[in-house]
Amino acid sequence: MSTRPRTPAPGTPAPGKLPITELAVLVERRQPIVMITAYDAPSGRLADEAGADLILVGDSAAMTVLGHDSTLPATMEEMLVLTRAVTRGARRPLVIADMPFGSFQVSDGAAVENAIRFVKDAGADAVKLEGAGPTLTRVRAIVGAGIPVMGHVGLTPQSATMLGGFKAQGRTADKAATLLADALALEEAGCFAIVLEAVPAPVADEVTRRLHVPTIGIGAGAGTDGQVLVWHDLLGLYDGQSPRFVKRYADLAGTIRDAVAAYADDVRERRFPEEVHTYAMSAEERAAFEAAAGAGAGSPAATREAAGQR
């Protein structure tokens, strides 16, 4: 963990939502920041109840939820729907919306407009952008509009093709120096935190030491200020190949598959539903219904009325 100086921040979070300034306090206390992705209200609620500090509504949803082969097809409309759902479920964690490919690359103005939609229409607390270089002006513009921005360097899935695929980044001295420079530039542009993805641990350690804002690692070693994992990877829900940095804490895909198979078997063997799963009706109402249905003479209500019942 970094020993670099930090700017003091209030030590007691406000009731409810975690203040963004509390992240600096966690770093000062050397308490790692817990971040996880989530894509709907139940996962947002469960992540909240489990004690997550940050929830990223990641464009990884394109792969884990929507069935695409990459993150690129994720659209603003899809990400807005997912972000709205997560903010309905999560109360304390900061909810960060991942700006999808095409939502910020075109211009500073488009980037600000889409970031505002995430905050105003979907209830996000912040947004995340990938890359540096041209992204720096986007960061400045969005921060200038009053919206917190999380940066992201190293392996940036939206530009994976240009990076040679889904590979670790910063593995040579020159590329590591560029990565450090990009992270420093993002901090200077106004990012409140920076994700370091698929970066050698010594490089991530140096970046963390040099920055004054928190770093969140994913495949970047244990020296960052926090860690993030994808919901479906952590829980064993994703059928695709997981990166080497993923640790699976459960195999829910197997559990769900077994449960659905048991349900299907019970239905086919007529073991479900049992009586406890059905609704009853009074003998009087049943008799009235059967009389009407059998005679084909109208509704049960008409039958009761003809019999003088109310």
C-alpha positions in Angstrom: 0.0 0.0 0.0 1.1 3.5 -0.8 2.8 5.7 1.8 2.3 8.8 -0.2 0.7 11.9 1.5 -3.0 12.2 1.4 -5.4 15.1 1.8 -7.5 14.6 5.0 -11.2 14.1 4.5 -14.1 13.8 6.8 -13.8 10.6 8.8 -17.5 9.9 9.3 -19.6 9.2 6.2 -22.9 11.0 5.9 -26.0 8.8 6.6 -27.0 6.8 3.5 -24.8 7.3 0.5 -21.1 6.9 0.9 -19.5 10.3 0.3 -16.9 10.3 -2.5 -14.5 12.1 -0.1 -14.7 9.0 2.1 -12.5 7.1 -0.4 -9.5 9.2 0.6 -10.3 8.4 4.2 -10.3 4.7 3.5 -6.9 5.0 1.7 -5.5 7.0 4.6 -6.6 4.2 7.0 -5.1 1.6 4.6 -8.5 0.0 4.3 -8.8 -1.4 0.8 -11.7 -0.2 -1.3 -14.2 -2.8 -2.4 -15.7 -2.4 -5.9 -17.8 -4.9 -7.9 -19.9 -4.7 -11.0 -23.7 -5.1 -10.9 -26.3 -4.9 -13.6 -29.7 -5.0 -12.0 -31.6 -4.1 -8.9 -31.1 -7.5 -7.1 -27.4 -7.5 -7.7 -27.2 -3.9 -6.6 -29.0 -4.7 -3.4 -27.0 -7.7 -2.7 -23.7 -5.9 -3.3 -24.9 -3.2 -1.0 -25.8 -5.7 1.7 -22.5 -7.4 1.4 -20.7 -4.2 2.1 -19.3 -3.0 -1.3 -18.1 0.6 -1.3 -18.4 1.1 -5.1 -20.6 -0.5 -7.7 -19.6 -0.2 -11.4 -22.4 -0.7 -13.9 -19.9 -2.0 -16.4 -20.2 -2.2 -20.1 -19.0 -5.8 -19.5 -22.8 -6.3 -19.4 -22.6 -6.5 -23.2 -20.9 -9.9 -22.7 -22.1 -11.2 -19.3 -25.8 -10.1 -19.6 -26.5 -9.4 -23.3 -24.6 -12.2 -24.9 -22.2 -10.3 -27.1 -18.6 -11.3 -27.8 -17.1 -8.0 -26.6 -18.1 -4.8 -24.8 -18.4 -2.7 -27.9 -22.0 -3.4 -28.8 -23.3 -1.9 -25.5 -25.4 1.1 -26.2 -26.3 4.2 -24.1 -29.9 3.1 -23.9 -29.0 -0.3 -22.6 -26.5 1.1 -20.1 -29.1 3.6 -18.9 -31.6 0.8 -18.3 -29.1 -1.2 -16.3 -27.9 1.8 -14.3 -31.4 2.7 -13.4 -32.0 -0.8 -12.1 -28.8 -0.9 -10.0 -29.5 2.5 -8.4 -32.9 1.2 -7.4 -31.3 -1.7 -5.5 -28.1 0.0 -4.1 -28.3 2.6 -1.4 -25.0 3.1 0.3 -22.4 2.4 -2.4 -21.4 4.9 -5.0 -22.8 3.8 -8.3 -20.5 4.5 -11.3 -21.8 4.1 -14.8 -19.4 2.8 -17.5 -19.7 5.1 -20.5 -20.0 2.7 -23.5 -18.1 2.8 -26.7 -19.2 5.7 -28.9 -20.8 7.7 -26.0 -17.7 9.9 -25.3 -15.3 9.4 -28.2 -17.0 11.8 -30.7 -16.6 15.1 -28.9 -16.4 16.8 -25.5 -20.0 18.0 -25.9 -21.3 14.5 -26.6 -19.4 13.1 -23.6 -20.9 15.7 -21.3 -24.4 15.2 -22.7 -24.2 11.4 -22.1 -22.6 11.8 -18.7 -25.5 14.1 -17.7 -28.0 11.4 -18.8 -26.3 8.9 -16.6 -26.5 11.2 -13.6 -29.9 12.9 -14.2 -31.9 10.1 -15.9 -30.3 7.0 -14.3 -29.2 8.2 -10.8 -25.5 7.4 -11.2 -23.1 9.1 -8.8 -20.2 9.1 -11.3 -19.1 7.9 -14.7 -16.1 5.9 -15.9 -14.2 6.5 -19.1 -11.5 4.3 -20.7 -8.1 5.5 -21.9 -6.1 8.8 -21.8 -4.8 10.8 -24.7 -8.0 12.2 -26.4 -10.0 11.1 -23.4 -8.3 13.8 -21.2 -10.4 16.6 -22.7 -13.5 14.6 -22.2 -12.6 14.1 -18.5 -12.0 17.8 -18.1 -15.3 18.6 -19.7 -17.4 16.2 -17.7 -15.7 17.2 -14.4 -16.2 20.8 -15.4 -20.0 20.0 -15.7 -19.9 18.8 -12.0 -19.9 15.1 -12.6 -17.2 12.9 -10.9 -15.1 10.8 -13.3 -13.2 7.5 -12.8 -10.4 6.9 -15.2 -9.3 3.5 -16.6 -5.8 2.6 -18.0 -3.9 -0.6 -18.8 -6.1 -3.1 -20.6 -9.0 -1.0 -21.9 -11.5 -3.5 -23.5 -13.1 -0.8 -25.8 -9.7 -0.5 -27.5 -8.5 -4.0 -27.1 -8.0 -4.5 -30.9 -5.5 -1.6 -31.0 -3.8 -3.1 -27.9 -3.3 -6.4 -29.6 -6.1 -8.2 -27.9 -7.0 -8.9 -24.3 -3.5 -8.9 -23.0 -1.7 -7.4 -20.0 -0.3 -3.9 -20.6 2.8 -2.1 -19.4 5.1 -5.1 -19.5 8.0 -3.3 -21.0 9.8 -0.3 -19.5 8.6 2.1 -22.2 5.0 0.9 -22.1 5.0 1.0 -18.3 6.3 4.6 -18.4 3.5 5.5 -20.8 0.9 3.9 -18.6 2.2 5.9 -15.6 2.2 9.1 -17.6 -1.4 8.4 -18.7 -2.5 7.8 -15.1 -0.9 11.0 -13.9 -2.5 12.9 -16.8 -6.0 11.5 -15.8 -5.4 12.6 -12.2 -4.5 16.1 -13.4 -7.6 16.2 -15.6 -9.7 15.7 -12.5 -10.4 11.9 -12.1 -11.3 11.0 -8.5 -10.0 7.4 -8.9 -8.4 5.3 -11.6 -8.8 1.6 -12.6 -5.6 -0.3 -13.4 -6.5 -3.4 -15.4 -4.1 -6.2 -16.4 -1.0 -4.4 -15.3 2.2 -5.9 -13.8 2.1 -5.5 -10.0 5.4 -3.5 -9.8 3.9 -1.0 -12.3 0.6 -0.8 -10.5 2.5 -0.3 -7.2 4.5 2.7 -8.7 1.4 4.2 -10.2 -0.4 3.9 -6.9 2.6 5.5 -5.1 2.7 8.4 -7.5 -1.0 9.2 -7.6 -2.9 11.2 -5.0 -6.2 9.7 -6.0 -7.2 6.0 -5.2 -6.3 3.2 -7.6 -8.6 0.3 -8.2 -6.9 -2.8 -9.4 -8.2 -5.7 -11.6 -5.3 -8.0 -12.4 -2.9 -5.4 -11.0 -1.6 -7.0 -7.9 -2.4 -6.4 -4.2 -0.7 -3.0 -3.9 -3.5 -0.9 -5.4 -5.9 1.0 -3.1 -8.8 -1.2 -4.0 -10.0 -4.2 -6.1 -12.8 -4.8 -8.5 -14.2 -8.0 -10.0 -17.0 -8.7 -12.4 -20.2 -10.0 -10.8 -20.6 -13.0 -13.1 -16.9 -13.9 -12.9 -16.8 -13.8 -9.1 -20.0 -15.9 -8.8 -19.2 -18.4 -11.5 -22.1 -17.3 -13.7 -20.3 -16.5 -16.9 -19.6 -19.3 -19.4 -16.9 -17.5 -21.3 -13.2 -17.9 -20.5 -12.2 -15.9 -17.4 -8.9 -14.0 -17.2 -6.2 -15.4 -14.9 -6.8 -12.6 -12.4 -10.4 -13.8 -11.7 -11.1 -15.6 -8.4 -14.3 -17.5 -8.4 -16.0 -17.5 -5.0 -19.0 -19.6 -6.0 -20.3 -21.8 -8.8 -23.8 -20.4 -9.1 -24.1 -21.5 -12.8 -24.0 -25.1 -11.6 -26.4 -24.4 -8.8 -28.9 -22.7 -11.1 -28.6 -25.3 -13.8 -29.3 -28.1 -11.2 -32.2 -26.2 -9.8 -33.8 -25.6 -13.2 -33.3 -29.2 -14.1 -35.0 -30.4 -10.9 -37.9 -28.0 -11.6 -38.2 -29.3 -15.2 -38.2 -32.9 -13.9 -40.8 -32.2 -11.3 -43.1 -30.6 -13.9 -42.8 -33.5 -16.3 -43.4 -36.0 -13.5 -46.3 -34.0 -12.2 -44.6 -33.5 -8.8 -45.1 -29.8 -9.1 -47.2 -27.9 -8.2 -48.2 -29.6 -4.9 -51.3 -28.6 -3.0 -49.4 -26.1 -0.8 -48.6 -24.2 -4.0 -52.2 -23.8 -5.1 -55.1 -21.5 -4.2 -58.5 -22.8 -2.8 -62.0 -21.5 -3.2 -65.0 -22.1 -1.0 -67.3 -25.0 -1.7 -70.2 -22.6 -2.3 -68.3 -20.6 -4.9 -66.9 -23.8 -6.5 -70.4 -25.2 -6.8 -71.7 -22.0 -8.4 -68.8 -22.0 -10.9 -69.2 -25.6 -11.8 -72.9 -25.1 -12.3 -72.4 -22.2 -14.6 -69.6 -23.8 -16.5 -71.5 -27.1 -16.8 -74.7 -25.5 -18.0 -72.9 -23.0 -20.3 -75.6 -20.5 -19.2 -73.4 -17.6 -18.1 -71.0 -16.5 -15.4 -70.9 -17.8 -11.9 -72.0 -14.3 -10.8 -75.1 -14.7 -12.9 -75.8 -18.2 -11.5 -75.5 -16.9 -7.9 -77.8 -14.0 -8.7 -80.4 -16.3 -10.2 -80.2 -18.4 -7.0 -80.8 -15.3 -4.9 -77.2 -15.2 -3.5 -75.1 -12.0 -3.2 
